[in-house]
Amino acid sequence: MEKKIEITRPPLESLACINPECKLYGQTGQRNLSIRKVYGKHDRIRYLHCSACQEEFSERKNTALWNCKIAEEKAVSVAEHLSEGNSIKGTARLVRVDPSTVRRLNKRAGRHGQQYHDEKVHDLAIENLQADERYGFVAEKSQPAWEAELMDPESKFVLSHVQGRRDEEMIRHLLEDGANRLADRHQVALFTDGDASYATHFPEIFGRAYQPARKGGQGRIPDLRYRIPHSAAHVQVIKHRQGKRLQSIEIRYPHGSQKRIDQALKQLGYHVPNTSAIERRNGTARLMSKAQVRRSLAFSKREDQKIALGWWALTAYNWCRSHRSLRCPLPHPKGKKSINNVPQLWLLAWQIQFFLKLRYSFPLCTHHRVGDNLT
């Protein structure tokens, strides 16, 4: 006999009204919600009523599980299989659903993950950043589709994710998006590869603009120029190869002082400038996304599916997986009596150090501003 898994529902105090015109919109614990009815043969979903605005809605409304048309257990299983690097058809076979269902849930989870990232990731107190790109393909080898990311090498948190064609516009979009999520963009040490676009856009995005004085009383006003503050710097790690063999590594300091980079190296525990953290992240991303693995025919057939899969894999990496860098020592040893009772090294700390009052949330939901009712 197949064992039935009991699905627990969050308390009403943790839910909020999703009507933007309601005076209690997005406010939890107001006691304005009541259960109107329960529907669904297996999931037993609650239909809620708001006493403030008289709005009625499902507890899944505006969440990744809204109108998923399959059991919640299978929907969560689809998301888990996709985040572990399984393909669309492989996930459909394992979960025993149609491939079109997996594609639909993949797009929804990716879109929800992007909204969650945009809602949560802002005003970050980060001083060191690493940036890199990784290649991929859509439909065929002649259509490259790159992914570029900006991450904190200390906490391994990815704060910016951009997909598209690898060009100067993509690098500019990546740096601007990352700078907009920082509390102070003028106190950043940036580690990148030898792409010239990073050096081109760094002064404009991370520097301070000033207006040069005009010489004389006539002539056009000079263009804006940018001054790099002492608290910001950019270093490039340029790898020279002959074929596939690495010949030498060149360290270049295009902007800022070497003293600022040395300060960042001391803080990170590095001996020389490198991009090892983001390169390890690239390897992890290829394992989490089927469209990114290094195989000749392992590419996505549709661009929208690849973009959604990239965002969902990033959401699982940032918010669902534990990182060794986010662990702290146990105050007291913990273990069985039969084993050596030495102090355990780590205890997972889910709260990332540069977030204030961050709550760990269910990976398939977002903040109340985008209709979160599944915390």
C-alpha positions in Angstrom: 0.0 0.0 0.0 1.4 3.4 -1.0 2.1 5.7 1.9 0.3 9.0 1.7 2.4 12.0 2.6 0.6 14.5 4.8 0.9 18.1 3.6 1.0 20.7 6.3 -0.4 24.2 5.7 1.1 27.5 7.1 -0.9 29.2 9.8 -3.3 31.9 8.8 -1.2 34.4 10.9 1.6 34.0 8.4 -0.5 34.8 5.3 -1.6 38.2 4.0 -4.1 39.7 1.6 -3.0 39.8 -2.0 -5.3 42.6 -3.1 -3.2 45.7 -3.8 -6.1 48.0 -3.0 -6.6 46.5 0.5 -5.4 48.6 3.4 -3.9 45.4 4.9 -2.2 44.3 1.7 0.9 42.3 2.4 0.5 42.6 6.2 0.7 39.4 8.1 -0.8 38.7 11.6 -3.7 41.2 11.2 -6.4 38.5 11.8 -8.2 39.7 8.6 -8.2 36.3 6.9 -10.6 33.4 7.4 -11.1 30.1 5.6 -14.0 30.3 3.2 -13.8 26.7 2.0 -11.3 23.9 1.3 -10.9 22.4 -2.2 -8.7 19.9 -3.8 -9.0 16.1 -3.3 -5.5 15.5 -2.2 -3.9 18.9 -1.4 -6.9 20.3 0.5 -6.1 23.9 -0.5 -7.8 26.7 1.6 -9.9 29.4 -0.1 -9.5 32.6 2.0 -11.7 35.6 2.7 -10.3 39.0 3.7 -12.6 40.9 6.1 -10.9 44.3 5.3 -11.6 44.3 1.5 -14.0 41.4 1.2 -11.7 39.8 -1.4 -11.6 36.0 -1.7 -8.6 34.1 -3.1 -6.7 30.9 -2.9 -3.8 30.6 -0.5 -1.7 29.7 -3.6 -2.6 32.8 -5.5 0.4 34.6 -7.1 2.8 31.8 -5.9 4.7 29.3 -8.0 2.2 26.6 -7.1 -0.8 28.6 -8.2 -2.9 26.6 -10.8 -0.1 24.0 -11.2 -2.8 21.4 -12.1 -0.9 18.5 -10.5 -0.5 17.4 -6.9 1.7 19.6 -4.8 4.0 16.7 -4.0 4.7 16.1 -7.7 5.1 19.9 -8.4 7.8 20.2 -5.7 9.5 17.0 -7.0 9.6 18.5 -10.5 11.4 21.6 -9.1 13.8 19.5 -7.1 14.7 17.3 -10.1 15.3 20.4 -12.3 17.6 22.0 -9.7 19.7 18.8 -9.5 20.6 19.0 -13.2 17.9 16.7 -14.7 16.6 17.3 -18.2 13.0 18.2 -19.0 12.2 14.7 -20.4 14.2 13.0 -17.7 12.3 14.8 -15.0 9.0 13.9 -16.7 9.9 10.3 -16.7 11.0 10.3 -13.0 8.0 12.2 -11.7 5.6 10.5 -14.2 4.1 13.6 -15.7 3.9 15.0 -19.2 7.0 16.9 -20.5 4.7 19.9 -21.2 3.9 20.0 -17.5 7.6 20.1 -16.6 8.1 23.0 -19.1 5.2 24.9 -17.7 6.4 24.5 -14.1 10.0 25.3 -15.1 8.9 28.7 -16.5 6.8 29.5 -13.5 9.5 28.5 -11.0 12.1 30.5 -13.0 9.9 33.6 -13.1 9.1 33.3 -9.5 12.7 32.9 -8.6 13.7 36.0 -10.5 11.0 38.0 -8.7 12.1 36.7 -5.3 15.7 37.6 -6.1 14.7 41.1 -7.2 12.7 41.6 -4.0 15.2 40.3 -1.5 18.6 41.3 -2.9 19.2 45.0 -2.3 21.2 47.2 0.0 23.9 44.6 0.4 27.0 45.5 2.4 29.6 43.7 0.2 33.1 45.0 -0.4 34.5 42.3 -2.7 33.1 41.0 -6.0 34.0 38.5 -8.6 32.5 38.4 -12.1 32.7 35.8 -14.9 30.7 34.4 -17.8 30.0 30.8 -18.9 28.9 29.7 -22.3 25.8 27.7 -23.4 23.7 27.1 -26.5 20.1 27.3 -27.5 18.6 24.9 -30.2 22.0 24.4 -31.9 25.7 25.1 -31.7 25.5 28.1 -33.9 23.3 30.0 -31.3 25.4 30.7 -28.2 23.5 31.8 -25.0 25.8 33.0 -22.3 25.3 33.5 -18.5 27.1 36.1 -16.6 27.1 36.4 -12.8 28.5 38.7 -10.1 29.1 37.1 -6.7 30.5 37.7 -3.2 33.6 35.4 -2.9 33.3 35.5 0.9 29.8 34.2 1.4 29.4 32.6 -2.1 26.2 34.6 -2.7 25.3 35.5 -6.3 23.9 39.0 -6.3 23.5 39.5 -10.1 22.6 37.1 -12.9 22.3 38.1 -16.6 21.7 35.9 -19.7 22.0 36.6 -23.3 24.7 37.3 -26.0 28.2 37.9 -24.7 29.0 41.5 -25.7 29.7 44.8 -24.1 26.0 45.5 -23.4 25.8 42.2 -21.4 28.8 43.2 -19.2 27.4 46.7 -18.7 24.0 45.2 -17.7 25.7 42.8 -15.2 27.8 45.6 -13.5 24.9 48.0 -13.3 22.5 45.4 -11.9 25.1 44.4 -9.3 25.9 48.0 -8.4 22.2 48.9 -7.9 21.9 46.1 -5.3 24.8 47.4 -3.2 24.5 49.7 -0.2 27.6 51.6 -1.3 29.0 51.0 -4.8 32.1 53.1 -4.2 33.6 50.6 -1.7 34.1 47.6 -4.0 37.1 45.6 -5.1 36.2 43.9 -8.4 38.0 40.7 -9.6 37.4 39.8 -13.3 39.0 38.1 -16.2 40.7 40.0 -19.1 37.6 41.1 -20.9 38.0 44.7 -21.9 34.4 45.6 -21.2 34.9 45.3 -17.5 37.7 47.9 -17.6 35.6 50.2 -19.8 32.5 50.3 -17.7 34.1 50.1 -14.2 34.8 53.9 -13.8 31.3 54.9 -14.9 29.5 52.5 -12.7 31.7 52.3 -9.6 33.4 55.7 -9.8 32.3 59.2 -8.9 31.3 61.5 -11.7 32.5 65.1 -11.9 32.2 67.9 -14.5 35.6 69.2 -15.7 35.9 73.0 -16.0 35.6 74.5 -19.4 38.8 76.2 -20.7 37.9 79.8 -21.5 34.4 81.3 -21.9 33.6 79.7 -25.2 33.4 76.2 -26.6 31.3 73.2 -25.7 31.1 71.9 -22.1 33.4 68.9 -21.5 31.9 65.5 -21.0 31.5 64.0 -17.6 34.5 62.2 -16.2 34.8 59.7 -13.5 37.2 59.6 -10.5 38.0 56.3 -8.8 37.7 56.6 -5.0 40.4 55.2 -2.8 37.9 52.6 -1.5 37.3 51.1 -5.0 39.6 49.1 -7.3 39.5 46.7 -10.2 42.0 43.9 -10.9 42.0 41.6 -14.0 43.3 38.1 -14.0 44.4 37.4 -17.6 45.2 33.9 -18.6 47.4 33.4 -21.7 46.9 30.0 -23.4 48.4 28.2 -26.3 45.7 25.9 -27.5 44.2 24.4 -24.4 47.3 24.6 -22.4 47.8 27.5 -19.9 51.1 29.3 -20.5 51.1 32.2 -18.0 48.8 34.4 -15.9 49.0 38.2 -16.0 47.7 40.4 -13.2 46.6 43.9 -14.4 45.4 46.8 -12.2 43.3 49.0 -14.6 41.6 51.1 -12.0 42.2 51.9 -8.4 45.2 51.2 -6.2 47.0 48.0 -5.6 46.8 48.7 -1.9 43.0 48.4 -2.0 43.4 45.0 -3.8 45.9 43.8 -1.2 43.4 44.8 1.5 40.7 42.6 -0.2 43.2 39.7 -0.6 43.9 39.8 3.1 40.2 39.9 3.9 39.5 36.9 1.7 42.5 34.9 2.7 44.0 34.9 -0.8 47.7 35.2 -1.7 47.4 36.5 -5.2 44.4 38.0 -7.1 42.2 35.3 -8.6 38.6 34.5 -9.6 38.5 31.0 -8.0 35.2 31.5 -6.2 33.2 32.4 -9.3 34.9 29.7 -11.4 33.9 27.1 -8.8 30.4 28.6 -9.0 30.5 28.0 -12.8 31.2 24.4 -12.2 28.3 24.1 -9.7 25.9 25.9 -12.1 26.7 23.4 -14.9 25.8 20.5 -12.6 22.5 22.2 -11.5 21.3 23.1 -15.1 21.1 20.5 -17.8 21.4 23.2 -20.4 24.9 24.2 -19.1 26.7 20.8 -18.9 29.8 20.4 -21.1 28.5 18.0 -23.7 28.1 18.5 -27.4 24.3 18.1 -27.5 23.4 19.1 -24.0 21.7 22.4 -24.8 18.2 23.8 -24.4 15.9 23.6 -27.4 14.1 26.8 -26.4 15.5 30.0 -25.1 12.7 30.7 -22.6 13.2 27.3 -21.0 17.0 28.0 -20.6 16.4 31.4 -19.1 13.9 30.0 -16.6 16.1 27.0 -15.7 19.0 29.4 -15.1 17.0 31.5 -12.7 15.6 28.5 -10.9 19.0 27.0 -10.5 20.3 30.3 -9.1 17.4 30.5 -6.6 18.1 27.0 -5.4 21.8 27.8 -5.1 21.3 31.0 -3.2 18.4 30.2 -0.9 18.0 26.4 -0.6 21.5 25.0 -0.5 23.8 25.2 2.5 27.2 26.7 2.1 30.2 26.0 4.3 31.0 29.7 4.4 27.7 30.3 6.2 28.4 28.0 9.1 29.5 28.8 12.6 31.1 26.7 15.4 28.8 24.8 17.8 28.9 26.3 21.3 28.8 22.8 22.8 29.7 19.4 21.4 26.8 17.5 20.0 26.7 13.8 19.1 25.9 10.2 20.2 27.4 8.6 23.2 29.0 5.9 21.1 31.2 8.2 19.1 34.0 10.4 20.1 32.4 13.5 21.7 34.8 16.1 20.1 33.4 19.5 19.3 31.5 19.6 16.0 33.0 22.0 13.5 30.0 23.6 12.0 26.4 24.5 12.6 24.5 25.9 9.6 23.6 29.6 9.9 20.9 30.4 7.4 21.0 34.1 7.9 23.5 35.6 5.5 25.7 38.1 7.3 24.9 41.1 5.0 21.1 40.8 5.3 19.2 42.5 8.0 16.3 40.6 9.5 16.3 38.0 6.7 13.9 35.1 7.1 14.5 31.8 5.4 11.6 31.2 3.1 10.2 28.3 1.1 12.0 28.2 -2.2 8.8 28.2 -4.4 7.5 31.5 -3.0 8.3 35.2 -3.0 7.9 38.2 -0.8 4.4 39.6 -0.2 5.0 42.3 -2.8 4.7 39.7 -5.4 2.0 37.7 -3.6 3.9 35.6 -1.2 1.6 33.4 0.9 3.9 30.4 1.3 6.6 31.4 3.8 
